[in-house]
């Protein structure tokens, strides 16, 4: 069965371009296109796509609001932002709202398609340039006296550290469960606990931080 994708963008011409790009991969099927929150939610419920591509700024609506609504209905939905904005504030806001990736519309088509293939395997996708900006934003926040976080690996149990290493590799809960031979439900509990202990709002923030520390499985 092909992997299914839903596009949420208010520019018909851009949607058509992405549709043509996805059509190049026989293992990917476009199941719907939406231009607003109502359409996005309706199509997400109807098709339960494996991946939702969401623009950050839609006419009269916020992509962050749509992301939050999609995640509120089903936290397991995989949503990748596809936008023109490379502003650190937009990136941080999307990640904290639960985005599973953040890609720019000016990417080369073949690089975009490869990133989407990776996202469909459960990996977190974010360009190297943006990952650096996210890391810089996290460092700046840590130095902010009003939001300073005491982030120390010693706060985590051995199992939580193993889960964090998997997050650093961009693994989904399903892949982490397989890697560590535990249930997906147990993975969710560990992720929740390690985010709270390290004062992160999203798994992507934790993954970037762990990557900066050089954490990896094995």
C-alpha positions as CSV (number, residue, x, y, z in Angstrom):
1,X,0.0,0.0,0.0
2,X,1.3,3.4,-0.9
3,X,2.0,6.1,1.8
4,X,-0.7,8.7,1.8
5,X,-0.2,12.5,1.9
6,X,-2.5,15.4,2.4
7,X,-1.5,19.0,1.3
8,X,-2.9,22.0,3.2
9,X,-2.0,25.2,1.3
10,X,-4.0,28.1,0.0
11,X,-2.1,28.5,-3.3
12,X,-3.6,26.1,-6.0
13,X,-0.5,26.5,-8.2
14,X,1.8,25.4,-5.4
15,X,-0.4,22.5,-4.5
16,X,-0.4,21.4,-8.1
17,X,3.4,21.5,-8.1
18,X,3.7,19.4,-5.0
19,X,1.1,16.9,-6.4
20,X,3.3,16.5,-9.5
21,X,6.4,16.0,-7.4
22,X,4.7,13.4,-5.2
23,X,3.4,11.6,-8.4
24,X,7.1,10.9,-9.3
25,X,7.2,8.3,-6.4
26,X,4.9,5.3,-7.0
27,X,5.0,4.6,-3.2
28,X,3.3,7.9,-2.4
29,X,-0.3,8.7,-3.0
30,X,-1.9,12.2,-2.6
31,X,-5.3,11.7,-1.0
32,X,-6.4,15.3,-0.7
33,X,-5.8,19.0,-0.9
34,X,-7.2,21.6,1.4
35,X,-6.9,25.4,1.6
36,X,-8.2,26.1,5.1
37,X,-8.6,24.6,8.6
38,X,-12.1,23.2,7.9
39,X,-11.0,21.4,4.8
40,X,-7.8,20.1,6.5
41,X,-9.7,18.6,9.4
42,X,-12.4,17.1,7.2
43,X,-9.9,15.5,4.9
44,X,-7.7,14.3,7.8
45,X,-10.7,12.6,9.4
46,X,-11.8,11.1,6.1
47,X,-8.4,9.7,4.9
48,X,-6.2,9.5,8.0
49,X,-3.1,10.3,5.9
50,X,0.3,9.1,6.8
51,X,1.6,12.6,6.4
52,X,0.1,16.1,6.3
53,X,2.0,19.0,4.6
54,X,0.9,22.3,6.1
55,X,1.7,25.9,5.1
56,X,2.5,28.3,7.9
57,X,0.5,31.2,6.6
58,X,-2.9,30.7,4.9
59,X,-5.3,33.4,3.8
60,X,-7.0,34.6,6.9
61,X,-5.8,31.7,9.0
62,X,-2.7,30.6,10.9
63,X,-1.0,27.4,10.1
64,X,0.0,27.1,13.7
65,X,-3.7,27.1,14.7
66,X,-4.5,24.4,12.1
67,X,-1.5,22.4,13.4
68,X,-2.8,22.6,16.9
69,X,-6.3,21.6,15.8
70,X,-5.0,18.6,13.9
71,X,-2.9,17.5,16.8
72,X,-5.6,18.1,19.4
73,X,-7.9,15.6,17.5
74,X,-5.1,13.1,17.1
75,X,-1.6,13.6,18.6
76,X,-0.3,10.8,16.5
77,X,-0.8,12.6,13.2
78,X,2.4,13.5,11.5
79,X,2.4,17.1,10.3
80,X,5.4,18.7,8.5
81,X,5.4,22.5,7.9
82,X,6.2,23.5,4.3
83,X,6.7,27.2,4.2
84,X,8.7,30.2,2.9
85,X,9.5,31.4,6.4
86,X,12.9,30.7,7.8
87,X,12.4,33.0,10.8
88,X,13.6,31.4,14.1
89,X,10.5,32.5,15.9
90,X,8.2,30.8,13.3
91,X,10.3,27.6,13.5
92,X,10.2,27.5,17.3
93,X,6.5,28.2,17.4
94,X,5.8,25.4,15.0
95,X,8.0,22.9,16.8
96,X,6.4,23.7,20.1
97,X,3.0,23.3,18.6
98,X,3.9,19.7,17.7
99,X,5.2,19.9,14.1
100,X,7.1,16.8,13.1
101,X,9.3,18.7,10.7
102,X,9.9,22.1,9.1
103,X,10.8,22.4,5.4
104,X,11.2,25.4,3.2
105,X,9.4,25.9,-0.1
106,X,12.6,26.9,-1.9
107,X,14.2,23.5,-1.5
108,X,15.3,21.7,-4.6
109,X,12.5,19.4,-5.7
110,X,14.5,16.2,-5.4
111,X,15.7,17.2,-1.9
112,X,12.1,18.0,-0.8
113,X,10.9,14.6,-2.1
114,X,13.7,12.8,-0.3
115,X,12.8,14.7,2.9
116,X,9.2,13.6,2.6
117,X,10.2,10.0,2.1
118,X,12.1,10.3,5.3
119,X,9.2,11.9,7.1
120,X,7.0,9.0,5.9
121,X,9.4,6.5,7.6
122,X,8.8,8.3,10.9
123,X,11.9,10.5,11.0
124,X,11.9,14.2,12.0
125,X,12.8,16.3,8.9
126,X,14.4,19.7,9.2
127,X,17.1,21.3,7.1
128,X,20.6,21.6,8.4
129,X,20.4,25.4,8.3
130,X,17.1,25.4,10.3
131,X,18.4,22.8,12.7
132,X,21.3,25.2,13.5
133,X,18.9,28.1,14.0
134,X,16.7,25.9,16.3
135,X,19.7,25.0,18.3
136,X,20.8,28.6,18.6
137,X,17.3,29.6,19.7
138,X,17.4,26.9,22.4
139,X,20.8,28.1,23.6
140,X,19.5,31.6,23.8
141,X,16.5,30.6,25.8
142,X,18.6,28.6,28.2
143,X,20.7,31.7,28.8
144,X,17.5,33.8,29.4
145,X,17.2,34.2,33.2
146,X,13.4,34.3,33.0
147,X,13.2,30.9,31.2
148,X,16.5,29.3,32.1
149,X,16.2,25.5,32.2
150,X,18.4,23.1,34.2
151,X,19.0,20.5,31.5
152,X,21.1,17.6,32.6
153,X,21.3,14.1,31.3
154,X,21.7,12.9,34.9
155,X,18.1,13.8,35.4
156,X,17.0,11.0,33.2
157,X,16.8,7.3,33.9
158,X,19.0,4.9,31.7
159,X,15.9,4.0,29.7
160,X,14.9,7.6,29.2
161,X,18.4,8.4,27.9
162,X,18.1,5.5,25.4
163,X,14.8,6.9,24.2
164,X,16.4,10.4,23.9
165,X,19.2,8.9,21.8
166,X,16.6,7.5,19.5
167,X,14.8,10.8,19.3
168,X,18.2,12.4,18.2
169,X,18.1,10.0,15.3
170,X,14.7,11.2,14.3
171,X,13.0,7.9,15.1
172,X,9.2,7.7,15.5
173,X,7.6,6.1,18.6
174,X,7.1,2.9,16.6
175,X,10.7,2.7,15.5
176,X,11.9,3.5,19.1
177,X,9.7,0.7,20.4
178,X,11.2,-1.7,17.9
179,X,14.8,-0.6,18.6
180,X,14.4,-0.9,22.4
181,X,12.1,-3.9,22.4
182,X,9.4,-2.1,24.4
183,X,5.8,-1.2,23.6
184,X,4.8,2.0,21.8
185,X,2.8,3.0,24.8
186,X,5.8,2.7,27.0
187,X,7.8,4.9,24.6
188,X,5.1,7.6,24.8
189,X,5.4,7.5,28.6
190,X,9.2,7.8,28.5
191,X,9.0,10.7,26.0
192,X,6.5,12.5,28.2
193,X,8.7,12.1,31.3
194,X,12.0,13.1,29.6
195,X,10.4,16.2,28.1
196,X,9.1,17.3,31.5
197,X,12.5,16.6,33.2
198,X,14.4,18.6,30.6
199,X,11.8,21.3,30.3
200,X,11.2,20.9,26.6
201,X,7.8,21.4,25.0
202,X,8.3,19.0,22.0
203,X,10.3,16.0,21.0
204,X,11.9,17.9,18.2
205,X,13.4,20.4,20.7
206,X,14.7,17.5,22.7
207,X,16.1,15.8,19.6
208,X,18.0,18.9,18.5
209,X,19.4,19.4,22.0
210,X,20.5,15.7,22.1
211,X,22.1,16.0,18.7
212,X,24.1,19.0,19.8
213,X,25.4,16.9,22.7
214,X,26.4,14.2,20.2
215,X,24.0,11.6,21.5
216,X,23.4,8.6,19.3
217,X,22.3,5.0,19.7
218,X,25.2,2.5,19.9
